[in-house]
Every structure is written in C-alpha cells, then in structure tokens.
Amino acid sequence: MFTRFEAHFRRDAFAVSLEHTGGATKLNEPRLAELLREFGGVSFNGGLYRVMTENAVTLGNAFIACAFSQYCERVMPFAYDWLGRLFAIDCTRMEEGAPAILMLEPGTGQALQIPCNLISFHENELIEYGEEALAVTFYKQWIENGGDAPMQNQCVGYKKPLFLGGKDVCENVEMVDLDVYWTITAQLIHKVRGLPSGTRIGKVDID
C-alpha cells in the first residue's frame, strides 16, 4: 500500500523502534492502523519524517488539545517532521473517499489543510511536493550548517516562534526535546490566539 513511499524514504537505523499503536482505532480508520503497524516508531531520511509511536500519539494529542482545541475530537495524529510539525487525519474532510490530512504547525500556530488522504499523502505528496510538506531545503541548510539529524524524541524548534515575530532562518532554530517544544509552543499558541493583529507580546519566561 505504501510501495512508492518506501522506495523514496529510507529507514533510519538509529531510530527504528516498531511499536503497535492501538490508539489508531480512535477514528476507526483501517489504513491509519495499517500505517502505524507497519511504520510506527520509524524515522526516515535522517529524521526528516517520523511515523509516531504510541507515546508520540499521546503527546501529539495533548499538543492539539491545547493549541488547536477546535480540532481535538476530529483528528488523529500519525506523524511529524524534523520541525516538529504534526500530520493528522481529519475525519470531517474527505479526499477520494477517505479522511483528508491536516498539518498542525508549532512554529506558525497554524493548521493547514492538505488535499490528500493517507495513501496519496505518502505515495504522492511527500514525494512530489516534499519542499512544501517537509521543508526539505531548510533541512539541508540545517545539516550543512552543522546541525544534527533529530532523534525520535527531538525536533529542530524555533527559538522564537514565527507567530511571535521570529524569522524562518537557521539562526533561529535549535535542537530541542520534542515533548518540551510541543508543550511550550502549545501554551504560547493558546495564549496568543484571538489577540488583535499587531498586539505586542512582552517578555516570555520558560521555566
């Protein structure tokens, strides 16, 4: 079912930790359950793209509940990329008879609709539109500037999120713990959501 995806995305030996993810039945989507059975816990192309473990699904759901509560009951996260952006199926939108994909971004505080279902996302979108889906050029810049490939519990996060005026450059990102990054950015997104455009944000303290 994911033949073309497997031909273009190589598994990372340093982060293969297959784990059955029973939570996939939350939205009763058999193709999602198959994806997680086949690739759950697997990292690809030097940490560029990671399919979730059971623990990561739990963390991802907590991030969504805080940062994007309007989607909490309708989506199920299944993967994330090197920037910590989550990919989820959205049961309220359909593409070719199956739930469509939603990307939730910690760095921008935005939720972006991707016009694909789980199969076309892996078999077409990630391969033909990798730049848009995974910020491949930015990833290469990070590596060329001496950055490491993120492990399963890490991501390359923004020091100052873009939704707080940070810049989308290598100097504004660093390797961080995935759980910490999701927790902090979720709280920030929740606090600034709904504020008038141009509202000045004061000093942010992170304990």
Summary of the structure (lengths in Angstrom):
residues: 207
radius of gyration: 16.4
end to end distance: 44.6
largest distance: 49.2
contacts: 646
relative contact order: 0.15
helix: 43%
strand: 23%
